[in-house]
Amino acid sequence: MKSHTTQETNAKHHEPVILLSEKLYDDWQAQNKATQLAHMQEDILSLSEHLPEKKHFGSDISLFQTKDNLRIIAIYPLFTDDNTYVEFFYQKKGMTMYQEDIGVTNNFILTIGIFSDTETLAQYKRVVAENPRAQYTVVTHYFFDSTGNYRKTIRLPKEIRTHREPLFFPDSQEHLSHMTMEDFFYAERALLFLKQLIEGYVGWIQRSL
């Protein structure tokens, strides 16, 4: 799975949105929301089956699919006027390295160019003030499955220190992070945008037949 290379290339020069809220859903609310978002992911996958292997929706939104995976890359505003990097990924065969390490039950990965980790926020601001390029290495990954499981990981700049164990290998900058209500809002907005975009295009194709 090579999503990291793609993210580094496409997220460059797009400053991550900083999420500040620490508010959390209770367990039932979070699981219910995760189930809803998992169904939205399945809808996007199903709709994409009607599209060609490569499709560009304007200059900032592209879809690529092969026998092995589906990838949709978009740069567009979510809740603010600032463009935000979004990547929707589905691995059709085998397991992603995330699935093996964090225990989700499907192969979807939603990536958003945001900084969402209150524990290291003060460090992050200090690091970016000293080295603005450090912010372009930050991405947050979201995982949802139909049983209500959800996880969030964040890739931090190498200058940031945390007591949390890194994922995958000792020098990894990827860490699990708490899923806040604001995280759910951003994930839902990103998935809804992609679903409506593809629904509209598929509907246009069917009406043109």
Contacts in CASP RR format, 6 or more apart in sequence:
PFRMAT RR
TARGET T0000
AUTHOR 0000-0000-0000
METHOD contacts of the structure
MODEL  1
MKSHTTQETNAKHHEPVILLSEKLYDDWQAQNKATQLAHMQEDILSLSEH
LPEKKHFGSDISLFQTKDNLRIIAIYPLFTDDNTYVEFFYQKKGMTMYQE
DIGVTNNFILTIGIFSDTETLAQYKRVVAENPRAQYTVVTHYFFDSTGNY
RKTIRLPKEIRTHREPLFFPDSQEHLSHMTMEDFFYAERALLFLKQLIEG
YVGWIQRSL
1 69 0 8 1.000
1 89 0 8 1.000
1 91 0 8 1.000
1 96 0 8 1.000
1 97 0 8 1.000
3 71 0 8 1.000
3 87 0 8 1.000
3 89 0 8 1.000
3 109 0 8 1.000
3 111 0 8 1.000
4 155 0 8 1.000
6 71 0 8 1.000
6 73 0 8 1.000
6 87 0 8 1.000
7 85 0 8 1.000
7 87 0 8 1.000
7 111 0 8 1.000
7 139 0 8 1.000
8 136 0 8 1.000
8 137 0 8 1.000
10 73 0 8 1.000
10 75 0 8 1.000
10 85 0 8 1.000
10 87 0 8 1.000
11 85 0 8 1.000
11 113 0 8 1.000
11 136 0 8 1.000
11 139 0 8 1.000
12 136 0 8 1.000
13 136 0 8 1.000
14 75 0 8 1.000
14 83 0 8 1.000
14 84 0 8 1.000
14 85 0 8 1.000
14 113 0 8 1.000
14 136 0 8 1.000
15 82 0 8 1.000
15 135 0 8 1.000
15 136 0 8 1.000
16 84 0 8 1.000
16 85 0 8 1.000
16 113 0 8 1.000
16 114 0 8 1.000
16 115 0 8 1.000
16 135 0 8 1.000
16 138 0 8 1.000
16 139 0 8 1.000
16 140 0 8 1.000
17 78 0 8 1.000
17 80 0 8 1.000
17 82 0 8 1.000
17 84 0 8 1.000
17 113 0 8 1.000
17 114 0 8 1.000
17 115 0 8 1.000
17 186 0 8 1.000
18 114 0 8 1.000
18 115 0 8 1.000
18 116 0 8 1.000
18 121 0 8 1.000
18 124 0 8 1.000
19 114 0 8 1.000
19 115 0 8 1.000
19 116 0 8 1.000
19 180 0 8 1.000
19 182 0 8 1.000
19 183 0 8 1.000
19 186 0 8 1.000
20 118 0 8 1.000
20 121 0 8 1.000
20 182 0 8 1.000
21 180 0 8 1.000
21 181 0 8 1.000
21 182 0 8 1.000
22 118 0 8 1.000
22 180 0 8 1.000
23 180 0 8 1.000
23 181 0 8 1.000
23 182 0 8 1.000
24 30 0 8 1.000
24 178 0 8 1.000
24 179 0 8 1.000
24 180 0 8 1.000
24 181 0 8 1.000
25 33 0 8 1.000
25 181 0 8 1.000
25 184 0 8 1.000
30 150 0 8 1.000
30 179 0 8 1.000
30 184 0 8 1.000
31 148 0 8 1.000
31 149 0 8 1.000
31 150 0 8 1.000
32 148 0 8 1.000
33 150 0 8 1.000
33 184 0 8 1.000
33 188 0 8 1.000
34 144 0 8 1.000
34 145 0 8 1.000
34 148 0 8 1.000
34 149 0 8 1.000
34 150 0 8 1.000
35 144 0 8 1.000
35 146 0 8 1.000
35 147 0 8 1.000
35 148 0 8 1.000
36 188 0 8 1.000
37 142 0 8 1.000
37 144 0 8 1.000
37 150 0 8 1.000
37 184 0 8 1.000
37 187 0 8 1.000
37 188 0 8 1.000
37 191 0 8 1.000
38 106 0 8 1.000
38 108 0 8 1.000
38 144 0 8 1.000
38 145 0 8 1.000
38 146 0 8 1.000
38 148 0 8 1.000
39 146 0 8 1.000
40 188 0 8 1.000
40 191 0 8 1.000
40 192 0 8 1.000
40 195 0 8 1.000
41 88 0 8 1.000
41 90 0 8 1.000
41 106 0 8 1.000
41 108 0 8 1.000
41 110 0 8 1.000
41 144 0 8 1.000
41 191 0 8 1.000
42 146 0 8 1.000
43 195 0 8 1.000
44 72 0 8 1.000
44 88 0 8 1.000
44 191 0 8 1.000
44 194 0 8 1.000
44 195 0 8 1.000
44 198 0 8 1.000
45 70 0 8 1.000
45 90 0 8 1.000
45 108 0 8 1.000
47 195 0 8 1.000
47 198 0 8 1.000
47 199 0 8 1.000
47 202 0 8 1.000
48 63 0 8 1.000
48 65 0 8 1.000
48 70 0 8 1.000
48 72 0 8 1.000
48 198 0 8 1.000
50 202 0 8 1.000
50 205 0 8 1.000
51 63 0 8 1.000
51 65 0 8 1.000
51 198 0 8 1.000
51 201 0 8 1.000
51 202 0 8 1.000
53 64 0 8 1.000
53 65 0 8 1.000
53 66 0 8 1.000
54 62 0 8 1.000
54 63 0 8 1.000
54 64 0 8 1.000
54 65 0 8 1.000
55 62 0 8 1.000
55 63 0 8 1.000
55 201 0 8 1.000
56 62 0 8 1.000
56 63 0 8 1.000
57 63 0 8 1.000
57 197 0 8 1.000
57 201 0 8 1.000
60 74 0 8 1.000
60 75 0 8 1.000
60 76 0 8 1.000
60 83 0 8 1.000
61 72 0 8 1.000
61 73 0 8 1.000
61 74 0 8 1.000
61 75 0 8 1.000
61 76 0 8 1.000
61 197 0 8 1.000
62 72 0 8 1.000
62 73 0 8 1.000
62 74 0 8 1.000
63 70 0 8 1.000
63 71 0 8 1.000
63 72 0 8 1.000
63 198 0 8 1.000
64 70 0 8 1.000
64 71 0 8 1.000
64 72 0 8 1.000
64 73 0 8 1.000
65 71 0 8 1.000
67 92 0 8 1.000
67 93 0 8 1.000
68 91 0 8 1.000
68 92 0 8 1.000
68 93 0 8 1.000
69 89 0 8 1.000
69 90 0 8 1.000
69 91 0 8 1.000
69 92 0 8 1.000
70 88 0 8 1.000
70 89 0 8 1.000
70 90 0 8 1.000
70 92 0 8 1.000
71 87 0 8 1.000
71 88 0 8 1.000
71 89 0 8 1.000
71 90 0 8 1.000
72 86 0 8 1.000
72 87 0 8 1.000
72 88 0 8 1.000
72 89 0 8 1.000
72 194 0 8 1.000
73 85 0 8 1.000
73 86 0 8 1.000
73 87 0 8 1.000
74 85 0 8 1.000
74 86 0 8 1.000
74 87 0 8 1.000
74 88 0 8 1.000
74 193 0 8 1.000
74 194 0 8 1.000
75 83 0 8 1.000
75 84 0 8 1.000
75 85 0 8 1.000
75 86 0 8 1.000
76 83 0 8 1.000
76 84 0 8 1.000
76 86 0 8 1.000
76 193 0 8 1.000
77 83 0 8 1.000
77 84 0 8 1.000
78 84 0 8 1.000
78 86 0 8 1.000
78 112 0 8 1.000
78 186 0 8 1.000
78 189 0 8 1.000
78 190 0 8 1.000
78 193 0 8 1.000
79 185 0 8 1.000
79 186 0 8 1.000
79 189 0 8 1.000
84 112 0 8 1.000
84 113 0 8 1.000
84 114 0 8 1.000
84 190 0 8 1.000
85 111 0 8 1.000
85 112 0 8 1.000
85 113 0 8 1.000
85 139 0 8 1.000
86 110 0 8 1.000
86 111 0 8 1.000
86 112 0 8 1.000
86 113 0 8 1.000
86 190 0 8 1.000
86 193 0 8 1.000
86 194 0 8 1.000
87 109 0 8 1.000
87 110 0 8 1.000
87 111 0 8 1.000
88 108 0 8 1.000
88 109 0 8 1.000
88 110 0 8 1.000
88 111 0 8 1.000
88 190 0 8 1.000
88 191 0 8 1.000
88 194 0 8 1.000
89 108 0 8 1.000
89 109 0 8 1.000
89 110 0 8 1.000
89 111 0 8 1.000
90 107 0 8 1.000
90 108 0 8 1.000
90 109 0 8 1.000
91 107 0 8 1.000
91 109 0 8 1.000
92 107 0 8 1.000
94 107 0 8 1.000
95 107 0 8 1.000
96 107 0 8 1.000
96 109 0 8 1.000
97 168 0 8 1.000
98 104 0 8 1.000
98 109 0 8 1.000
98 141 0 8 1.000
98 143 0 8 1.000
98 151 0 8 1.000
98 153 0 8 1.000
98 167 0 8 1.000
99 105 0 8 1.000
99 106 0 8 1.000
99 107 0 8 1.000
101 167 0 8 1.000
101 168 0 8 1.000
102 143 0 8 1.000
102 151 0 8 1.000
102 153 0 8 1.000
102 167 0 8 1.000
102 176 0 8 1.000
103 149 0 8 1.000
103 151 0 8 1.000
104 143 0 8 1.000
104 144 0 8 1.000
104 145 0 8 1.000
104 149 0 8 1.000
104 151 0 8 1.000
105 145 0 8 1.000
105 146 0 8 1.000
105 147 0 8 1.000
105 149 0 8 1.000
106 145 0 8 1.000
106 146 0 8 1.000
108 143 0 8 1.000
108 144 0 8 1.000
108 145 0 8 1.000
109 141 0 8 1.000
109 142 0 8 1.000
109 143 0 8 1.000
110 141 0 8 1.000
110 142 0 8 1.000
110 143 0 8 1.000
110 144 0 8 1.000
110 187 0 8 1.000
110 190 0 8 1.000
110 191 0 8 1.000
111 139 0 8 1.000
111 140 0 8 1.000
111 141 0 8 1.000
111 142 0 8 1.000
112 139 0 8 1.000
112 140 0 8 1.000
112 142 0 8 1.000
112 186 0 8 1.000
112 187 0 8 1.000
112 190 0 8 1.000
113 138 0 8 1.000
113 139 0 8 1.000
113 140 0 8 1.000
114 138 0 8 1.000
114 140 0 8 1.000
114 186 0 8 1.000
115 121 0 8 1.000
115 124 0 8 1.000
115 135 0 8 1.000
115 138 0 8 1.000
115 140 0 8 1.000
115 154 0 8 1.000
116 140 0 8 1.000
116 152 0 8 1.000
116 154 0 8 1.000
116 177 0 8 1.000
116 180 0 8 1.000
116 182 0 8 1.000
116 183 0 8 1.000
116 186 0 8 1.000
117 124 0 8 1.000
117 140 0 8 1.000
117 154 0 8 1.000
117 156 0 8 1.000
117 175 0 8 1.000
117 177 0 8 1.000
118 178 0 8 1.000
119 162 0 8 1.000
119 164 0 8 1.000
119 177 0 8 1.000
120 156 0 8 1.000
120 160 0 8 1.000
120 162 0 8 1.000
123 159 0 8 1.000
123 160 0 8 1.000
123 161 0 8 1.000
124 135 0 8 1.000
124 138 0 8 1.000
124 156 0 8 1.000
124 157 0 8 1.000
124 160 0 8 1.000
127 134 0 8 1.000
127 157 0 8 1.000
127 159 0 8 1.000
127 160 0 8 1.000
128 134 0 8 1.000
128 135 0 8 1.000
128 157 0 8 1.000
131 157 0 8 1.000
131 159 0 8 1.000
134 157 0 8 1.000
134 159 0 8 1.000
135 157 0 8 1.000
137 155 0 8 1.000
137 156 0 8 1.000
137 157 0 8 1.000
137 158 0 8 1.000
137 173 0 8 1.000
138 154 0 8 1.000
138 155 0 8 1.000
138 156 0 8 1.000
138 157 0 8 1.000
139 154 0 8 1.000
139 155 0 8 1.000
140 152 0 8 1.000
140 153 0 8 1.000
140 154 0 8 1.000
140 155 0 8 1.000
140 177 0 8 1.000
140 183 0 8 1.000
141 152 0 8 1.000
141 153 0 8 1.000
141 154 0 8 1.000
141 155 0 8 1.000
142 150 0 8 1.000
142 151 0 8 1.000
142 152 0 8 1.000
142 179 0 8 1.000
142 183 0 8 1.000
142 187 0 8 1.000
143 149 0 8 1.000
143 150 0 8 1.000
143 151 0 8 1.000
143 152 0 8 1.000
143 153 0 8 1.000
144 150 0 8 1.000
144 187 0 8 1.000
150 179 0 8 1.000
151 176 0 8 1.000
151 179 0 8 1.000
152 176 0 8 1.000
152 177 0 8 1.000
152 178 0 8 1.000
152 179 0 8 1.000
152 183 0 8 1.000
153 167 0 8 1.000
153 174 0 8 1.000
153 175 0 8 1.000
153 176 0 8 1.000
153 177 0 8 1.000
154 174 0 8 1.000
154 175 0 8 1.000
154 177 0 8 1.000
155 173 0 8 1.000
155 174 0 8 1.000
156 162 0 8 1.000
156 173 0 8 1.000
156 174 0 8 1.000
156 175 0 8 1.000
157 173 0 8 1.000
158 173 0 8 1.000
160 173 0 8 1.000
162 175 0 8 1.000
164 175 0 8 1.000
164 176 0 8 1.000
165 175 0 8 1.000
166 172 0 8 1.000
166 173 0 8 1.000
166 174 0 8 1.000
166 175 0 8 1.000
167 174 0 8 1.000
167 175 0 8 1.000
167 176 0 8 1.000
168 174 0 8 1.000
END
